[in-house]
Every structure is written in structure tokens, then in C-alpha cells.
Amino acid sequence: MSQELTPEQISRSNKLQKRLRSEVGKAISDYNMIEEGDRVMCCLSGGKDSYAMLDILVNLQQRAPISFEIVAVNLDQKQPGFPEHILPAYLDTLGVAYHILEKDTYSIVKDKIPEGKTTCSLCSRLRRGTLYGFAQKIGATKIALGHHRDDIIETMFLNMFFAGKLKAMPPKLLSDDGANMVIRPLAYSREKDIAEYAELKQFPIIPCNLCGSQENLKRAAVKDMLVQWDKDFPGRIESIFTAMQNTAPSQGVDREQFDFLSLERNPDAPLKGDVAESDLPAFDFVDIANNGHINLDKAARIDVVSTYSPK
């Protein structure tokens, strides 16, 4: 039963919706996520993130300068105790087209993964394969997932710490077979904003008992680290995400991303940038060698105090 919100809560909900709508709209624009005539398949898990994504996309759909279709899809993975009635009942109130799929991936995961081991990887692969296939069946041109900014950052650190790779979740991704385009409209949105918005909107959250029952997952440890950083060093998470948007392959060490082997110096290039100041006066290195000391100008910007030449 939904509780009536106070005026302050209504005001806060409206502010959060405006912020999330702005962030989602910017992400869609920056990465060209949704185009005229798209059929967007919104994948709903029953968690706060996918609920918020659908809510914001429906809101944007009413204001967007382009026309696109939204189809909500939930995959019932037959987890014991899964409340099958909740999502259809909620979606009926929205008037959004939806499909509820059933596939017993739960039994497969429990059979293949030893007790106590992380099930997330296999579970996500099975779910992804089912959803990719269904997207093609219904003619969806985009598959929208509810991953947010914190998910993207966490994934980067997980890959750094445990896989030796510097990669995360891209806001827009073409599947390996080229048949499906995945988008993450919440890529610019913070998890804590989504969590607060979901609580105020009173979304009927369905917990994932398969993953949530496992302790000490690596992602949980990384999440805790980032939460602590956010408390101790305000702005650090924003800085990390900004850094992810400003990569410089030539300043890294990945030979696949930058051709270090072919680098050649240009002896005729003018001195500039981090090499030297463009307005420095000319000087003679022979004079430096002979005298052992040279002061180029009164500011003493370059001061060679001694030289040595081995015999």
C-alpha cells in the first residue's frame, strides 16, 4: 500500500526527477542513444535502477523532439519465491507495452556454480543471451539497461584489481555479433540519487535473492571502497568519472591503443609546450660547454650551473 507523501517529499521527488531527467537526456544526446523511430526495449529486473530508468524514459518520451517506442521486458529466471504478480501489476498502471519472459536460468546457475562461489557472471550471461534474442524477435532497435554511473566506475576498478584490464561499461555498446545495440541511459546518474528517488516514488522493489544472499562479493567490496571515498573525499567520484571521459592513450602504456614503436622525434620542430617556453632567448650550447655556466636572462628561467664531459 503506497503511503501519501508529505509536501516536502513531493518537492524532493520532483527535484530528483528533474535532475535525473536532465542527466539521462544529456547521456542520450552525448552518445546518440535514441533516434527517431527507435523501439527501445527497457529491461526490468524489479530493482530500483531499472524502475527509475523506465520512469525517466517514459517521462522524456512525452517531451522529446523525436518519436520513439518503449517496450518493457522482464525475465523471470524462476528464482524460488519470485513474486510474479508485482511487475505486471505495476506496468499495467503505466500503460506501457510489456512482455514477461520465463526461463529457468536459476537451476542452471545453481547446478553449474559451486556453493559459495559468485553466480553473477554466469547468471548475467544467460540473462543477456535470452534478452538479446528476444530483442531481435520483437524488432527492438535498442536495449536499455539500468546501469548507472557508480556501476560503471565499480566495473572499472573490478577489472583493474582482479582482471588486469582498464575497461568499464560503455554508455553505448554494440554486441559482439553486431545485431544488438545496448544503451545505458543512467550512465551520468548517481546511485544515491536513484535510490532516494525510488524510495520516494515507492517503486515495488523485488530483491535478487540469488545474488544478494552471497557475502563478500568483489563488487560489494569495491562499492564499499567508493562509498567511503565519497564520504572522506567529496568530489573524488566525480573526478574519477570525468577522468574516464578524458583518456589519453599517448600518455599510457598500452601498445595496442597507441603506436609507441613508430614514434619519431622531429629535430626541426619549434620548442613549445612542455619542451620549453616559446619566448626564451636563443643560446649557444658550445658557450655552455666552454664556460660551465650560463644565465639566460634576469628571471633565471634556465640556469646551467655546471657541466661535465667524461674523458
C-alpha positions in Angstrom: 0.0 0.0 0.0 1.5 3.3 -1.1 1.9 5.9 1.6 1.0 9.5 1.0 4.0 11.8 0.6 4.4 15.0 2.5 4.8 18.3 0.6 8.5 18.2 1.4 8.8 14.7 -0.1 6.8 15.6 -3.2 9.1 18.6 -3.7 12.2 16.5 -3.3 10.9 13.8 -5.6 10.2 16.5 -8.3 13.7 17.9 -7.9 15.3 14.4 -8.2 13.2 13.6 -11.3 14.3 16.9 -12.9 17.9 16.1 -12.1 17.7 12.5 -13.4 15.8 13.6 -16.5 18.5 16.2 -17.3 21.3 13.6 -16.8 19.5 11.0 -18.9 18.7 13.5 -21.6 22.4 14.6 -21.7 23.6 11.0 -21.8 21.2 10.2 -24.6 22.4 13.3 -26.6 26.1 12.8 -25.9 26.1 9.2 -27.1 23.2 9.3 -29.6 21.5 6.6 -27.7 17.9 7.0 -29.0 17.0 8.1 -32.5 13.8 8.8 -34.4 11.6 5.7 -34.8 13.6 3.6 -32.3 11.9 0.8 -30.4 13.6 0.8 -27.1 13.4 -2.4 -25.0 13.7 -1.5 -21.4 15.0 -4.4 -19.3 13.3 -4.5 -15.9 14.8 -6.6 -13.1 12.5 -5.3 -10.4 15.3 -3.3 -8.8 15.5 0.4 -8.1 17.7 1.2 -11.1 15.6 -0.3 -13.8 12.4 1.1 -12.3 14.0 4.6 -12.3 15.3 4.2 -15.9 11.8 3.2 -17.2 10.2 6.1 -15.3 12.6 8.7 -16.6 12.4 7.4 -20.2 8.6 7.4 -20.2 8.8 11.0 -18.9 11.3 12.0 -21.5 9.3 10.3 -24.3 6.4 12.8 -23.6 8.8 15.7 -24.1 11.3 14.5 -26.7 11.5 16.2 -30.1 11.7 12.8 -31.7 9.2 9.8 -31.7 10.3 6.5 -30.2 8.6 3.5 -28.7 9.2 1.9 -25.3 8.6 -1.8 -24.6 9.3 -3.1 -21.1 10.6 -6.6 -20.7 11.2 -8.7 -17.6 12.9 -12.1 -17.5 11.5 -14.3 -14.7 14.5 -16.5 -14.0 12.4 -18.8 -11.8 14.1 -17.9 -8.5 12.3 -19.5 -5.6 9.8 -17.1 -4.1 9.9 -14.7 -7.0 6.7 -12.6 -6.8 5.5 -12.9 -10.4 2.5 -10.6 -9.9 4.3 -7.5 -8.9 5.8 -6.3 -12.2 2.7 -6.9 -14.4 0.6 -5.1 -11.8 2.9 -2.1 -11.8 3.3 -2.0 -15.6 -0.5 -2.1 -16.0 -0.7 1.2 -14.1 1.7 2.8 -16.6 0.0 1.9 -19.8 3.4 0.8 -21.2 3.6 -2.2 -23.6 5.4 -5.0 -21.8 6.4 -8.7 -22.0 7.2 -11.1 -19.2 9.5 -13.9 -20.2 10.2 -17.1 -18.3 13.4 -19.1 -18.4 14.8 -21.3 -15.6 18.3 -19.9 -15.5 18.3 -20.2 -11.7 18.5 -24.0 -11.9 21.3 -23.8 -14.4 23.3 -21.4 -12.2 22.8 -23.5 -9.1 23.9 -26.6 -10.9 27.0 -25.2 -12.5 28.3 -22.9 -9.8 29.6 -24.4 -6.5 28.0 -23.3 -3.3 29.6 -20.0 -2.0 31.0 -19.0 -5.4 29.9 -15.9 -7.3 27.0 -16.6 -9.5 26.7 -13.2 -11.1 28.9 -13.9 -14.1 27.0 -16.9 -15.4 23.6 -15.5 -14.4 24.2 -12.3 -16.4 25.5 -14.2 -19.4 22.4 -16.4 -19.5 20.1 -13.4 -19.0 21.9 -11.4 -21.6 21.6 -14.2 -24.2 17.9 -14.5 -23.6 17.2 -10.8 -23.8 19.4 -10.3 -26.9 17.4 -13.0 -28.7 14.1 -11.6 -27.7 15.1 -8.1 -28.7 15.6 -9.3 -32.3 12.3 -11.2 -32.1 10.2 -8.1 -31.3 12.3 -5.8 -33.6 13.8 -3.7 -30.8 16.5 -1.4 -32.1 17.9 -0.5 -28.7 18.2 -2.5 -25.5 18.2 -0.2 -22.4 19.9 -1.4 -19.2 19.7 0.3 -15.8 23.4 0.5 -15.1 24.3 3.9 -13.5 27.5 5.9 -13.1 28.5 4.1 -9.9 28.1 0.7 -11.7 30.4 2.0 -14.5 33.1 3.2 -12.0 32.9 0.0 -9.9 33.3 -2.1 -13.0 36.5 -0.2 -14.0 38.0 -0.9 -10.5 36.9 -4.5 -10.6 38.7 -5.0 -13.9 41.8 -3.2 -12.7 42.0 -5.1 -9.4 41.0 -8.6 -10.4 41.4 -8.8 -14.2 44.3 -6.6 -15.1 42.3 -4.6 -17.6 41.4 -1.0 -17.8 37.8 -1.1 -19.0 34.4 -0.4 -17.7 30.8 -0.4 -19.0 30.3 1.9 -22.0 27.2 4.0 -22.2 26.6 2.6 -25.6 27.7 -0.8 -26.8 27.3 -2.9 -30.0 27.0 -6.6 -29.2 29.8 -8.9 -30.5 27.6 -10.2 -33.3 26.6 -6.7 -34.3 22.9 -7.5 -34.0 22.0 -5.6 -30.9 22.7 -2.1 -29.6 22.9 -1.7 -25.8 22.4 1.7 -24.1 22.7 2.8 -20.5 20.6 5.9 -20.1 21.6 6.3 -16.4 25.3 6.5 -17.2 25.6 10.0 -15.8 23.3 9.4 -12.7 24.5 8.7 -9.2 23.2 5.6 -7.4 22.3 7.5 -4.2 20.0 9.8 -6.2 18.4 6.8 -7.9 17.9 5.1 -4.5 16.3 8.2 -2.9 14.1 8.7 -6.0 13.0 5.0 -6.0 12.1 5.3 -2.3 10.1 8.5 -2.8 8.3 7.0 -5.9 7.6 3.9 -3.8 8.6 1.5 -6.6 7.6 -2.1 -5.8 11.2 -3.4 -5.4 11.9 -7.1 -5.9 15.2 -8.2 -4.3 17.5 -10.5 -6.1 17.9 -13.4 -3.6 20.3 -15.3 -5.9 22.9 -12.6 -5.8 22.0 -10.8 -2.6 22.5 -14.0 -0.4 26.2 -14.1 -1.2 28.6 -12.5 1.1 31.9 -10.7 0.3 31.4 -10.3 -3.4 34.2 -8.4 -5.0 31.8 -5.8 -6.3 30.4 -5.2 -2.8 34.0 -4.6 -1.6 34.7 -2.1 -4.4 31.4 -0.4 -3.7 32.2 0.0 0.0 35.6 1.5 -1.0 34.0 4.1 -3.3 31.3 4.9 -0.7 34.0 5.6 1.9 35.9 7.7 -0.6 32.8 9.7 -1.3 32.5 10.4 2.4 36.1 11.2 3.1 37.0 13.0 -0.1 33.9 14.8 -1.6 34.2 15.2 -5.3 36.6 12.2 -5.8 33.9 10.0 -7.5 33.0 12.9 -9.9 36.7 13.3 -10.7 37.1 9.6 -11.4 34.2 9.6 -13.8 35.5 12.8 -15.5 38.9 11.1 -15.9 37.2 8.2 -17.6 35.8 10.6 -20.2 39.2 12.2 -20.8 41.6 9.3 -21.6 45.0 10.0 -23.2 46.3 6.8 -24.9 49.6 8.5 -25.7 50.2 9.1 -22.0 49.6 5.5 -21.1 51.4 2.2 -21.5 49.0 0.2 -23.8 50.8 -0.6 -27.0 47.5 -1.6 -28.6 46.0 1.8 -28.0 48.9 3.9 -29.1 51.7 3.2 -31.6 54.8 3.8 -29.4 57.0 1.8 -31.8 56.6 4.2 -34.6 57.2 7.4 -32.6 60.0 9.6 -34.1 61.3 12.9 -33.0 61.3 15.9 -35.3 64.6 17.8 -34.9 63.1 20.8 -36.8 60.1 21.2 -34.6 59.8 24.5 -32.7 60.2 24.5 -29.0 56.8 24.7 -27.3 54.5 23.2 -24.8 56.2 21.1 -22.2 59.6 21.3 -24.0 60.4 25.0 -23.5 58.9 28.4 -23.3 58.4 30.0 -26.8 59.8 33.3 -25.7 63.1 32.1 -24.3 66.1 33.8 -25.9 68.4 31.7 -28.2 71.6 30.4 -26.6 74.7 28.5 -27.7 75.4 25.1 -26.1 79.0 25.5 -27.1 79.3 28.5 -24.8 77.7 26.5 -22.0 80.3 23.7 -22.5 83.2 26.2 -22.6 82.1 28.3 -19.6 80.3 25.8 -17.5 77.6 28.3 -16.5 75.0 30.4 -18.3 72.2 32.6 -17.0 69.8 33.3 -19.9 68.0 36.3 -18.5 67.3 38.2 -15.3 64.4 35.8 -14.4 67.0 32.9 -14.5 64.4 30.6 -16.0 67.1 28.2 -17.2 70.3 28.2 -15.2 73.0 25.7 -16.0 75.3 25.8 -13.1 77.9 23.2 -14.1 78.8 20.8 -16.9 80.9 17.7 -17.2 82.3 15.8 -20.1 84.0 12.5 -19.4 87.5 12.0 -21.0 
